[in-house]
Amino acid sequence: MKFSKKILENGMRVITVPMKDNPTATVMVLAEAGSKYETKDINGISHFLEHMCFKGTTKRPSSFHITRELDQIGASYNAFTSQEFTGYYAKARAENLPEILDIISDLYLNPIFPEKEIEKEKGVIIEEINMYEDTPQDHVQDMFLKLLYGDQPAGWNVAGTKEVVHRLKREDFVKYRDAHYVGSATTIIVAGHIDEKAVISGIEKLFKNIPNSSKGKKLKVQEKQKVPAVLLKERVGDQAHLVLGVRTYDVYDKKTRVANLLSGILGGGMSSRLFQKLRDDLGICYYVSAGNDSATDSGSFSVSAGVDINRAEQAIQAILLELKKSKEELVSEEELNRVKEYLIGHLYLGLESSNSLANFYGFQEVLKREILRPEEMVRELKLITPKQIQGVAQEIFQDTKLNLAIIGPFSDSKKFSSILKF
């Protein structure tokens, strides 16, 4: 699967991914500006800024002007914010590539931040925060990060707090954007049925005036834990939602791909160990999954589940037992090969569209400054051995590294603390 990368004179990185047989094209711009780049007094501004870029530009003075142009060509479009970066994208028929490239570059480069719109959007952001807080399956994930990292950017909510959102002013957006939306912190990916030379020429013209100053910095994540930790939120309901996990490795560590495979063994798919144990054998949950999440300066392995409130302790003990088995027993070649094929299949299934390829190549570039093709990832995956998997399990699954975030009708966290051990 071919791609090309070019660094422009202004520091921008341009990635093109030609797909001759695909009828669509996707334009995605990624800025290295996420919640890890914030200070506490402006926590949530990366996400709020993402919203405001759709509220009008010098060329398209209102959100209606932007969305009308995108809608009239049948485009799919949106934006997103994470801890590490913010993204803006549009996908349309390939013949509409010039239009979506012009619109996405415009809202990225020329937002006007109308004060009236900022005040109105505060209500939207606050309701978004409320929505996630009222969705325990999502909110428990935020609690898990807070438990791991505490009062530092990696532990803060990407959307910020209601109090900070209320206080943000137009000058905050201008200052933050000037510090982070610069050439050296910008990557643009164009994937689909495209003419690569024409795309690069167009990008060079559209982005010729992007600031070439040095990009804003972020504080390095501080890792510290000496004993197991529990964060409990009492909530009336028929189901408890939990995340049980440990710290792992950043994206640059070679052990990360081993931890990714371990997560597939434990919680990837309906034939995984945790799914078989908690749902098929014990019948105490509807969903259970495992994942390894790696960032530039942190990483975590976690198991998420929604379980019967009367059997929450049993569920936690069952999860711990499966994690313990991965430390004590080598995975069989048969199971290992089956999980590898599962992960390979899902890798390729996730690369069928122009927008998924933009994600695939863009996220790698922003996080690692290194891009692996799918076939290179597959080659590395196939080389992982049972001994490597056991070694990573033994390293990360230790009593002192355990963390449990849980939402349910519970008032005493001590009963959960007492069972957090292998």
NORWO-V533021 format. One record per residue. N is the residue number from 1. RES is the residue in one small letter. SS is DSSP state (helix for helix, strand for strand, loop for the rest). PHI is phi in whole degrees, -180 to 180 (NA if undefined). OMEGA is omega in whole degrees, 0 to 359 (none if undefined). Layout:
N | RES | SS | PHI | OMEGA
N | RES | SS | PHI | OMEGA
This chain:
1 | m | loop | NA | 189
2 | k | loop | -87 | 170
3 | f | loop | -151 | 177
4 | s | strand | -130 | 179
5 | k | strand | -130 | 178
6 | k | strand | -137 | 175
7 | i | strand | -103 | 181
8 | l | loop | -80 | 182
9 | e | loop | -62 | 180
10 | n | loop | -85 | 177
11 | g | loop | 94 | 178
12 | m | loop | -64 | 174
13 | r | strand | -107 | 181
14 | v | strand | -118 | 178
15 | i | strand | -118 | 177
16 | t | strand | -116 | 182
17 | v | strand | -130 | 182
18 | p | strand | -74 | 178
19 | m | loop | -136 | 189
20 | k | loop | -62 | 185
21 | d | loop | -96 | 181
22 | n | loop | -100 | 183
23 | p | loop | -81 | 185
24 | t | strand | -115 | 173
25 | a | strand | -141 | 178
26 | t | strand | -123 | 172
27 | v | strand | -115 | 178
28 | m | strand | -133 | 175
29 | v | strand | -116 | 180
30 | l | strand | -116 | 177
31 | a | strand | -111 | 177
32 | e | loop | -77 | 182
33 | a | loop | -150 | 177
34 | g | loop | -130 | 186
35 | s | helix | -64 | 177
36 | k | helix | -70 | 180
37 | y | helix | -94 | 185
38 | e | loop | -97 | 168
39 | t | loop | -107 | 188
40 | k | helix | -62 | 183
41 | d | helix | -74 | 176
42 | i | helix | -128 | 180
43 | n | loop | -59 | 182
44 | g | loop | 106 | 185
45 | i | helix | -71 | 178
46 | s | helix | -60 | 180
47 | h | helix | -70 | 179
48 | f | helix | -64 | 178
49 | l | helix | -60 | 177
50 | e | helix | -57 | 178
51 | h | helix | -63 | 187
52 | m | helix | -70 | 179
53 | c | loop | -66 | 178
54 | f | loop | -93 | 185
55 | k | loop | -96 | 176
56 | g | loop | 135 | 178
57 | t | strand | -131 | 178
58 | t | loop | -63 | 181
59 | k | loop | -92 | 182
60 | r | loop | -127 | 195
61 | p | loop | -72 | 178
62 | s | loop | -147 | 178
63 | s | helix | -62 | 180
64 | f | helix | -62 | 180
65 | h | helix | -62 | 180
66 | i | helix | -71 | 185
67 | t | helix | -69 | 179
68 | r | helix | -63 | 179
69 | e | helix | -64 | 180
70 | l | helix | -71 | 181
71 | d | helix | -67 | 185
72 | q | loop | -73 | 172
73 | i | loop | -109 | 177
74 | g | loop | 69 | 184
75 | a | loop | -77 | 168
76 | s | strand | -103 | 187
77 | y | strand | -150 | 178
78 | n | strand | -176 | 176
79 | a | strand | -150 | 182
80 | f | strand | -155 | 179
81 | t | strand | -133 | 177
82 | s | loop | -126 | 176
83 | q | loop | -67 | 188
84 | e | loop | -102 | 185
85 | f | loop | -158 | 176
86 | t | strand | -123 | 183
87 | g | strand | -129 | 176
88 | y | strand | -130 | 183
89 | y | strand | -150 | 172
90 | a | strand | -147 | 180
91 | k | strand | -130 | 181
92 | a | strand | -153 | 173
93 | r | strand | -60 | 186
94 | a | helix | -56 | 181
95 | e | helix | -69 | 178
96 | n | helix | -97 | 180
97 | l | helix | -56 | 180
98 | p | helix | -57 | 181
99 | e | helix | -67 | 183
100 | i | helix | -71 | 176
101 | l | helix | -66 | 179
102 | d | helix | -67 | 183
103 | i | helix | -71 | 181
104 | i | helix | -64 | 178
105 | s | helix | -66 | 181
106 | d | helix | -66 | 182
107 | l | helix | -70 | 177
108 | y | helix | -76 | 187
109 | l | helix | -93 | 193
110 | n | loop | -128 | 178
111 | p | strand | -68 | 183
112 | i | loop | -108 | 176
113 | f | loop | 49 | 178
114 | p | loop | -61 | 184
115 | e | helix | -61 | 179
116 | k | helix | -63 | 180
117 | e | helix | -71 | 177
118 | i | helix | -60 | 181
119 | e | helix | -63 | 178
120 | k | helix | -68 | 184
121 | e | helix | -70 | 176
122 | k | helix | -56 | 178
123 | g | helix | -64 | 179
124 | v | helix | -65 | 181
125 | i | helix | -63 | 181
126 | i | helix | -63 | 177
127 | e | helix | -69 | 175
128 | e | helix | -65 | 176
129 | i | helix | -60 | 179
130 | n | helix | -60 | 181
131 | m | helix | -60 | 181
132 | y | helix | -69 | 177
133 | e | helix | -67 | 179
134 | d | loop | -89 | 178
135 | t | loop | -114 | 189
136 | p | helix | -59 | 179
137 | q | helix | -62 | 177
138 | d | helix | -89 | 185
139 | h | helix | -63 | 181
140 | v | helix | -66 | 176
141 | q | helix | -68 | 176
142 | d | helix | -65 | 178
143 | m | helix | -63 | 180
144 | f | helix | -63 | 178
145 | l | helix | -66 | 177
146 | k | helix | -62 | 179
147 | l | helix | -66 | 181
148 | l | helix | -66 | 194
149 | y | helix | -114 | 175
150 | g | loop | 64 | 187
151 | d | loop | -88 | 172
152 | q | loop | -146 | 187
153 | p | helix | -50 | 181
154 | a | helix | -65 | 180
155 | g | helix | -100 | 181
156 | w | loop | -89 | 177
157 | n | loop | -72 | 179
158 | v | loop | -58 | 181
159 | a | loop | -79 | 180
160 | g | loop | 84 | 177
161 | t | loop | -111 | 180
162 | k | helix | -62 | 182
163 | e | helix | -64 | 180
164 | v | helix | -68 | 179
165 | v | helix | -56 | 179
166 | h | helix | -60 | 188
167 | r | helix | -85 | 188
168 | l | loop | -63 | 181
169 | k | loop | -118 | 182
170 | r | helix | -56 | 182
171 | e | helix | -64 | 176
172 | d | helix | -65 | 180
173 | f | helix | -67 | 181
174 | v | helix | -62 | 181
175 | k | helix | -64 | 182
176 | y | helix | -67 | 180
177 | r | helix | -64 | 179
178 | d | helix | -61 | 182
179 | a | helix | -80 | 190
180 | h | helix | -121 | 181
181 | y | loop | -92 | 182
182 | v | loop | -120 | 185
183 | g | helix | -55 | 185
184 | s | helix | -70 | 179
185 | a | helix | -110 | 185
186 | t | strand | -119 | 174
187 | t | strand | -126 | 176
188 | i | strand | -118 | 180
189 | i | strand | -121 | 176
190 | v | strand | -125 | 183
191 | a | strand | -128 | 177
192 | g | strand | 129 | 181
193 | h | loop | -82 | 191
194 | i | loop | -132 | 169
195 | d | loop | -100 | 188
196 | e | helix | -60 | 181
197 | k | helix | -64 | 180
198 | a | helix | -67 | 179
199 | v | helix | -63 | 181
200 | i | helix | -64 | 178
201 | s | helix | -61 | 179
202 | g | helix | -65 | 180
203 | i | helix | -65 | 179
204 | e | helix | -59 | 180
205 | k | helix | -73 | 184
206 | l | helix | -69 | 185
207 | f | loop | -105 | 186
208 | k | loop | -65 | 183
209 | n | loop | -103 | 178
210 | i | loop | -64 | 181
211 | p | loop | -56 | 182
212 | n | loop | -108 | 180
213 | s | loop | -77 | 179
214 | s | loop | -69 | 185
215 | k | loop | -80 | 179
216 | g | loop | -66 | 184
217 | k | loop | -103 | 176
218 | k | loop | -132 | 178
219 | l | loop | -77 | 178
220 | k | loop | -71 | 179
221 | v | loop | -64 | 176
222 | q | loop | -99 | 181
223 | e | loop | -102 | 175
224 | k | loop | -158 | 176
225 | q | loop | -163 | 181
226 | k | loop | -118 | 181
227 | v | loop | -139 | 176
228 | p | loop | -58 | 184
229 | a | strand | -133 | 180
230 | v | strand | -131 | 172
231 | l | strand | -124 | 186
232 | l | strand | -116 | 171
233 | k | strand | -124 | 181
234 | e | strand | -78 | 181
235 | r | loop | -152 | 179
236 | v | loop | -71 | 179
237 | g | loop | 173 | 181
238 | d | loop | -95 | 183
239 | q | strand | -136 | 174
240 | a | strand | -100 | 178
241 | h | strand | -113 | 185
242 | l | strand | -138 | 170
243 | v | strand | -131 | 179
244 | l | strand | -117 | 184
245 | g | strand | -163 | 183
246 | v | strand | -141 | 173
247 | r | strand | -75 | 177
248 | t | loop | -132 | 192
249 | y | loop | -123 | 176
250 | d | loop | -80 | 186
251 | v | loop | -68 | 183
252 | y | loop | -86 | 184
253 | d | loop | -78 | 181
254 | k | loop | -65 | 179
255 | k | helix | -73 | 180
256 | t | helix | -60 | 181
257 | r | helix | -68 | 175
258 | v | helix | -70 | 178
259 | a | helix | -64 | 176
260 | n | helix | -63 | 179
261 | l | helix | -68 | 177
262 | l | helix | -60 | 178
263 | s | helix | -65 | 176
264 | g | helix | -67 | 178
265 | i | helix | -64 | 185
266 | l | helix | -82 | 187
267 | g | helix | -144 | 179
268 | g | loop | -99 | 177
269 | g | loop | 92 | 186
270 | m | loop | -77 | 176
271 | s | loop | -98 | 181
272 | s | loop | -69 | 184
273 | r | helix | -61 | 184
274 | l | helix | -69 | 179
275 | f | helix | -64 | 180
276 | q | helix | -62 | 184
277 | k | helix | -73 | 188
278 | l | helix | -78 | 184
279 | r | helix | -95 | 186
280 | d | helix | -76 | 182
281 | d | helix | -85 | 186
282 | l | loop | -94 | 180
283 | g | loop | 62 | 184
284 | i | loop | -113 | 180
285 | c | strand | -153 | 170
286 | y | strand | -100 | 179
287 | y | strand | -119 | 171
288 | v | strand | -155 | 181
289 | s | strand | -153 | 177
290 | a | strand | -132 | 179
291 | g | strand | -156 | 175
292 | n | strand | -117 | 184
293 | d | strand | -112 | 183
294 | s | strand | -123 | 177
295 | a | loop | -122 | 184
296 | t | loop | -67 | 184
297 | d | loop | -140 | 179
298 | s | loop | -165 | 177
299 | g | strand | -165 | 178
300 | s | strand | -151 | 175
301 | f | strand | -110 | 183
302 | s | strand | -142 | 173
303 | v | strand | -116 | 180
304 | s | strand | -116 | 180
305 | a | strand | -159 | 170
306 | g | strand | -114 | 191
307 | v | strand | -128 | 174
308 | d | strand | -56 | 184
309 | i | helix | -62 | 180
310 | n | helix | -83 | 182
311 | r | helix | -128 | 182
312 | a | helix | -61 | 180
313 | e | helix | -64 | 177
314 | q | helix | -63 | 179
315 | a | helix | -64 | 180
316 | i | helix | -63 | 179
317 | q | helix | -64 | 178
318 | a | helix | -67 | 177
319 | i | helix | -63 | 180
320 | l | helix | -60 | 180
321 | l | helix | -65 | 179
322 | e | helix | -67 | 176
323 | l | helix | -64 | 180
324 | k | helix | -62 | 179
325 | k | helix | -60 | 180
326 | s | helix | -68 | 175
327 | k | helix | -80 | 190
328 | e | helix | -93 | 186
329 | e | loop | -124 | 174
330 | l | loop | -73 | 175
331 | v | loop | -67 | 181
332 | s | loop | -70 | 178
333 | e | helix | -61 | 180
334 | e | helix | -63 | 179
335 | e | helix | -67 | 181
336 | l | helix | -61 | 180
337 | n | helix | -66 | 179
338 | r | helix | -64 | 180
339 | v | helix | -69 | 177
340 | k | helix | -60 | 180
341 | e | helix | -66 | 176
342 | y | helix | -61 | 181
343 | l | helix | -68 | 178
344 | i | helix | -64 | 179
345 | g | helix | -60 | 180
346 | h | helix | -69 | 176
347 | l | helix | -59 | 183
348 | y | helix | -74 | 176
349 | l | helix | -63 | 180
350 | g | loop | -85 | 183
351 | l | loop | -122 | 185
352 | e | loop | -86 | 185
353 | s | loop | -114 | 181
354 | s | helix | -66 | 180
355 | n | helix | -71 | 178
356 | s | helix | -69 | 176
357 | l | helix | -69 | 176
358 | a | helix | -61 | 176
359 | n | helix | -61 | 186
360 | f | helix | -58 | 182
361 | y | helix | -80 | 182
362 | g | helix | -67 | 181
363 | f | helix | -63 | 178
364 | q | helix | -61 | 182
365 | e | helix | -63 | 183
366 | v | helix | -66 | 184
367 | l | helix | -81 | 191
368 | k | helix | -118 | 189
369 | r | loop | 60 | 179
370 | e | loop | -146 | 183
371 | i | loop | -121 | 173
372 | l | loop | -104 | 173
373 | r | loop | -74 | 180
374 | p | helix | -54 | 181
375 | e | helix | -66 | 176
376 | e | helix | -72 | 175
377 | m | helix | -63 | 179
378 | v | helix | -63 | 180
379 | r | helix | -61 | 179
380 | e | helix | -67 | 180
381 | l | helix | -62 | 183
382 | k | helix | -67 | 181
383 | l | loop | -84 | 183
384 | i | loop | -70 | 185
385 | t | loop | -107 | 175
386 | p | helix | -56 | 181
387 | k | helix | -65 | 178
388 | q | helix | -65 | 180
389 | i | helix | -64 | 178
390 | q | helix | -62 | 180
391 | g | helix | -62 | 177
392 | v | helix | -66 | 178
393 | a | helix | -59 | 180
394 | q | helix | -66 | 182
395 | e | helix | -77 | 187
396 | i | helix | -95 | 183
397 | f | loop | -91 | 179
398 | q | loop | -128 | 183
399 | d | helix | -53 | 186
400 | t | helix | -70 | 182
401 | k | helix | -100 | 186
402 | l | loop | -76 | 178
403 | n | strand | -139 | 180
404 | l | strand | -130 | 170
405 | a | strand | -108 | 185
406 | i | strand | -147 | 176
407 | i | strand | -119 | 180
408 | g | strand | 174 | 182
409 | p | loop | -80 | 182
410 | f | loop | -123 | 180
411 | s | loop | -117 | 185
412 | d | loop | -123 | 180
413 | s | loop | -79 | 185
414 | k | helix | -64 | 182
415 | k | helix | -68 | 177
416 | f | helix | -84 | 177
417 | s | helix | -58 | 184
418 | s | loop | -69 | 181
419 | i | loop | -105 | 180
420 | l | loop | -81 | 177
421 | k | loop | -162 | 181
422 | f | loop | -86 | none
